[in-house]
Amino acid sequence: MDILAKKFDPAHIFRLTDDTGMFQHARFSVPDPSEGYTADDNARALLMAVMLYEQFRKPAYLALVYLYLGFVLHAQNETGKFRNFMTYSRQFIEEEESEDCFGRCLWALGYTLTSPIMPPGIKEACLHAYKRALTHAQDLIWPRGQAYAMIGLSFIGNPEADCLLSGLAAKLVSRFEQYTGEKDWQWFEDNLTYDNAVLPWSLFTAYRRLGQDKLLCVATASLEFLDRITFRDSFYRPVGCNGWLVRGTEAALYDEQPIEACTTTLAHLAAYEATGDETMLELARLSFSWYLGKNSCRECLIDDETGGCYDGITPAGSNGNQGAESIISYCIAYLSLIKYEAFEKCQQCSVTADITDNTDINLIH
């Protein structure tokens, strides 16, 4: 499937965004203010906006960077942690976030801070928030929060960040050794739940930064284990959220969620960068193709009319709602994969990218 042949339409990103940030949910394609906002979504939206600006250099995307970064900075409390849920009336309803949210904020700040084309003021604001958050990274307990924090730490490349990265990576390796059996179970827990691929992805990222062979070994083994479960019938099928997969049982089939295809794409790209194994690049493409119709319901999950991404696959077909996590996941996966696809196309023929003047963006070859 030609990834670059699919038109990318950012209209739904702008539709979900007001002057506070990105709304958490939508009713079908209409933003739902009653559900408010989260720092979790706006941190990932920040990373997405930076990637969009890096790819296309459109001022509208830089404006989104400022907006989403402003939300993340406002979400950070006096201790350096982040409040997550905000009502439509701009009131945070908690003082501290989940560890997943903390890790994703660190990921977004680290990426933005090290982007070569971000204005100095944005980088300075990111550095200030990043330093305030950094002291809490070593206290993370849960594996997904640790994993996202590791990815955020890997961008920085200084002794303090490397020390924290090494410590968190050692905790993940220890979890893997604690729970893994023979080849029947090579994972970090006794179940497979949500956002699974972020765990091997973070270890591939840590390996590239630290060069510790143990990290590569565990990253490879865990990703291969996950692949055996999620690549069936020649397409990608994530573990369903209605029951997940408990060790010794069968994986739940539904609902399939867009975040899984995103992190699985990113995990295989990280594996490709770490090993040079072309199979990993092919699996990244196959993971991404889940959005485009190579999935269990044989339906494209990108709405051609709105530019939004449906909120997953249910037993009855695609979920018609088009929330923040879904479009952000699709966009990050798209922008991460596109550079590999573009490079490959360049090896075969002369490639030109034609970017339209309106909000629709189409890469033409």
C-alpha positions in Angstrom: 0.0 0.0 0.0 1.4 3.4 -1.0 1.4 5.5 2.1 2.1 8.7 0.2 -0.8 8.2 -2.1 -3.3 9.0 0.7 -4.2 12.7 1.0 -3.6 14.1 4.4 -6.2 16.7 5.5 -5.5 18.6 8.7 -9.0 20.1 8.8 -10.1 18.0 11.8 -7.1 19.0 13.8 -8.1 22.6 13.6 -11.8 21.7 14.1 -11.0 20.0 17.4 -8.8 23.0 18.6 -10.1 26.2 20.2 -8.1 29.0 21.9 -7.5 26.8 24.9 -6.2 23.6 23.3 -7.4 20.5 21.7 -10.7 19.0 22.9 -10.5 15.5 24.3 -13.6 14.0 22.5 -15.9 14.4 19.6 -19.5 13.3 18.9 -19.0 11.9 15.5 -17.1 14.7 13.8 -18.3 17.5 16.1 -16.0 18.6 19.0 -17.6 17.8 22.4 -16.8 20.6 24.9 -18.6 18.8 27.7 -15.6 16.4 27.9 -13.1 19.2 28.2 -9.4 18.9 27.6 -6.4 16.8 28.8 -2.7 17.6 29.1 -2.2 14.1 27.8 -3.8 14.9 24.5 -2.4 18.4 24.3 1.2 17.1 24.9 0.8 14.7 22.1 -0.8 17.4 20.0 2.2 19.5 20.6 4.5 16.8 19.3 2.2 16.4 16.3 2.2 20.1 15.6 6.0 20.3 15.7 6.2 17.4 13.3 3.7 19.1 11.0 5.7 22.3 11.0 9.0 20.4 10.4 7.4 18.6 7.4 5.5 21.4 5.8 6.8 24.8 7.2 3.3 26.3 7.3 2.7 29.2 9.8 -0.6 27.7 10.9 1.2 24.7 12.3 3.7 26.8 14.2 0.7 28.6 15.7 -0.6 25.3 16.9 2.8 24.6 18.5 2.5 27.8 20.6 -1.1 26.9 21.5 -0.5 23.3 22.6 2.8 24.2 24.4 0.9 26.9 26.3 -1.6 24.3 27.5 1.2 22.0 28.7 3.1 24.8 30.5 -0.2 25.8 32.2 -0.8 22.2 33.2 2.5 21.9 35.0 2.0 22.5 38.7 4.4 24.0 41.3 6.2 20.7 41.9 7.0 20.1 38.2 4.4 17.5 37.6 1.3 18.0 35.4 -2.4 18.3 36.0 -4.3 16.4 33.3 -8.1 16.9 33.1 -9.4 20.4 32.4 -13.1 21.3 32.1 -14.5 23.5 29.4 -14.5 26.3 31.9 -10.7 26.0 32.1 -10.6 24.5 35.5 -8.2 21.6 36.3 -9.9 19.0 38.4 -6.8 17.3 39.8 -3.4 18.4 41.1 -1.3 15.6 39.5 -1.5 13.4 36.4 -1.2 9.7 35.8 2.3 8.5 35.1 1.4 7.9 31.5 0.5 11.6 31.1 3.8 12.6 32.8 5.8 10.4 30.4 3.9 11.8 27.4 4.5 15.3 28.5 8.2 14.6 28.9 8.2 13.0 25.4 6.6 16.0 23.8 8.8 18.5 25.6 12.0 16.6 24.7 11.1 16.3 21.1 10.1 20.0 20.8 13.2 21.1 22.7 15.5 19.4 20.3 13.7 20.2 17.0 16.2 22.1 14.9 13.6 24.6 13.5 11.8 25.6 16.6 12.1 29.4 17.5 14.4 30.1 20.5 11.6 31.2 22.7 9.8 27.9 22.3 12.9 26.0 23.1 13.6 28.1 26.2 10.1 27.5 27.5 10.4 23.8 26.9 13.8 23.6 28.6 12.4 25.3 31.7 9.4 22.9 31.9 11.6 19.9 31.1 14.1 20.7 33.9 11.3 21.1 36.4 9.8 17.8 35.5 13.0 15.9 35.2 13.5 15.1 39.0 10.3 13.1 39.0 11.3 10.7 36.2 13.3 8.4 38.6 10.2 7.9 40.8 8.0 6.5 38.0 6.6 3.0 38.9 4.4 2.0 36.0 5.9 0.6 32.8 4.1 2.8 30.2 4.9 6.0 32.1 8.5 4.9 32.3 8.6 4.0 28.6 7.3 7.4 27.5 9.7 9.2 29.8 12.6 7.1 28.4 11.7 8.3 24.9 11.6 11.9 26.1 15.0 11.5 27.8 16.6 10.0 24.8 16.4 13.3 22.9 18.5 15.3 25.3 21.9 13.6 25.4 23.4 14.9 28.6 24.8 12.9 31.6 21.8 13.6 33.8 19.3 12.5 31.2 21.4 9.4 30.3 21.6 8.4 33.9 17.9 8.6 34.3 17.4 6.8 31.0 19.7 4.0 32.1 17.9 3.6 35.4 14.4 3.5 33.8 15.6 1.1 31.1 17.0 -1.2 33.8 13.6 -1.2 35.6 11.9 -2.3 32.4 14.4 -5.1 31.7 13.9 -6.3 35.3 10.2 -6.4 34.7 10.7 -8.4 31.6 12.9 -10.9 33.4 10.4 -11.2 36.2 7.4 -12.0 34.0 8.8 -13.7 31.0 8.6 -17.5 30.7 9.9 -19.6 27.8 9.0 -18.6 24.2 5.3 -18.8 25.2 5.4 -15.5 27.1 8.0 -12.8 26.7 6.5 -9.7 28.1 6.7 -7.2 30.9 3.5 -8.1 32.7 1.0 -11.0 33.0 -1.3 -9.4 30.5 -1.3 -7.3 27.3 -3.5 -4.2 27.7 -3.2 -0.8 26.1 -0.4 1.0 24.2 1.6 -2.2 24.3 4.2 -1.4 21.7 5.6 1.6 23.6 7.5 -0.8 25.9 9.8 -2.4 23.2 9.9 0.9 21.4 11.3 2.7 24.4 14.0 0.0 24.8 15.1 0.3 21.1 15.3 4.1 21.7 17.4 3.6 24.8 19.7 1.2 23.1 20.4 3.7 20.3 21.3 6.3 23.0 23.2 4.1 25.5 24.5 1.2 23.3 23.7 -1.5 26.0 23.3 -4.9 24.2 20.8 -6.1 26.9 18.4 -3.4 25.9 18.5 -4.5 22.3 18.0 -8.1 23.3 14.9 -7.4 25.4 13.5 -5.0 22.9 13.8 -7.5 20.1 12.4 -10.4 22.1 9.4 -8.5 23.4 8.5 -6.9 20.0 8.7 -10.3 18.3 6.4 -11.7 21.0 3.9 -8.9 20.4 4.1 -9.3 16.7 3.1 -13.0 16.9 -0.1 -12.0 18.6 -1.0 -8.9 16.6 -0.1 -9.7 13.0 -2.7 -12.3 11.9 -4.3 -13.0 8.6 -1.8 -10.8 6.8 -2.9 -7.6 8.6 -2.4 -5.9 11.9 -5.0 -6.6 14.6 -4.3 -5.0 18.0 -5.4 -6.6 21.3 -9.0 -5.5 22.0 -9.7 -3.2 24.9 -12.8 -5.2 25.9 -11.0 -7.8 27.9 -7.4 -7.4 26.7 -5.2 -10.5 26.8 -4.5 -12.2 30.1 -1.7 -14.8 30.1 -3.0 -18.2 29.2 -6.1 -16.9 27.5 -7.1 -15.7 24.0 -6.8 -12.0 23.0 -10.0 -9.9 23.0 -10.8 -9.0 19.5 -12.6 -5.7 20.1 -12.5 -2.8 20.4 -9.4 -2.0 18.4 -8.0 1.4 19.1 -6.0 3.8 16.9 -3.2 4.4 19.5 -2.1 0.8 19.1 -1.4 1.2 15.4 0.5 4.3 16.0 2.9 3.0 18.7 3.3 -0.3 16.8 4.4 1.7 13.7 6.8 3.8 15.8 8.2 0.7 17.6 9.0 -1.0 14.2 10.6 2.2 12.9 12.7 2.3 16.0 13.6 -1.3 15.5 14.6 -0.6 11.9 16.8 2.3 13.0 18.5 0.2 15.6 19.0 -2.9 13.6 18.7 -2.1 9.9 16.4 -5.0 9.5 14.1 -4.3 6.4 11.4 -6.6 7.9 10.9 -4.0 10.6 10.2 -1.3 8.0 7.7 -3.6 6.3 5.9 -4.2 9.6 5.8 -0.5 10.3 4.0 0.0 6.9 1.7 -2.9 7.7 0.9 -1.4 11.1 0.1 2.0 9.6 -2.1 0.4 6.9 -4.5 -0.5 9.6 -5.8 3.1 9.4 -6.2 2.9 5.6 -8.4 -0.2 5.5 -6.0 -3.2 5.9 -7.8 -4.2 9.1 -10.4 -6.6 10.4 -13.4 -4.6 9.1 -11.8 -3.8 5.8 -12.7 -0.1 6.2 -10.6 3.0 5.9 -10.7 4.8 9.3 -9.8 8.2 7.8 -12.9 10.2 7.0 -12.4 11.8 3.6 -15.0 14.4 4.3 -13.7 15.7 7.7 -10.0 14.6 7.8 -10.7 12.9 11.1 -9.8 9.4 12.3 -12.5 7.1 13.6 -12.1 6.0 17.3 -11.4 2.4 16.4 -13.1 -0.8 15.4 -16.0 -2.4 17.2 -17.8 -5.7 16.6 -20.3 -3.7 14.5 -17.6 -1.9 12.4 -15.8 1.4 12.8 -16.6 3.8 15.7 -18.0 6.9 14.2 -16.6 9.3 16.8 -13.5 11.2 15.9 -11.6 12.2 19.0 -8.3 13.8 19.8 -6.3 10.6 20.5 -7.3 9.1 17.2 -6.4 11.9 14.9 -3.2 12.6 16.8 -2.2 8.9 16.7 -2.8 8.8 12.9 -0.9 12.0 12.3 2.2 11.1 14.3 2.3 7.7 12.7 1.9 9.2 9.2 4.6 11.9 9.7 7.0 9.3 11.3 6.6 6.9 8.4 6.5 9.4 5.6 10.2 10.2 5.7 11.1 6.6 5.1 8.6 6.3 2.3 9.8 9.5 0.7 13.4 8.4 0.8 12.5 5.1 -0.8 10.6 6.9 -3.6 13.6 9.2 -4.2 15.7 6.1 -4.9 13.4 5.1 -7.6 12.4 8.3 -9.3 12.5 12.1 -9.0 10.1 13.1 -6.3 8.5 16.5 -5.8 6.2 17.4 -2.9 3.3 19.6 -4.0 1.8 21.3 -1.0 -1.5 23.1 -1.7 -2.3 26.6 -0.5 -5.4 25.5 1.5 -5.5 23.2 4.5 -5.4 20.1 2.3 -1.9 18.7 1.9 -1.2 16.1 -0.8 2.2 14.5 -1.6 2.3 13.9 -5.3 4.7 11.6 -7.1 
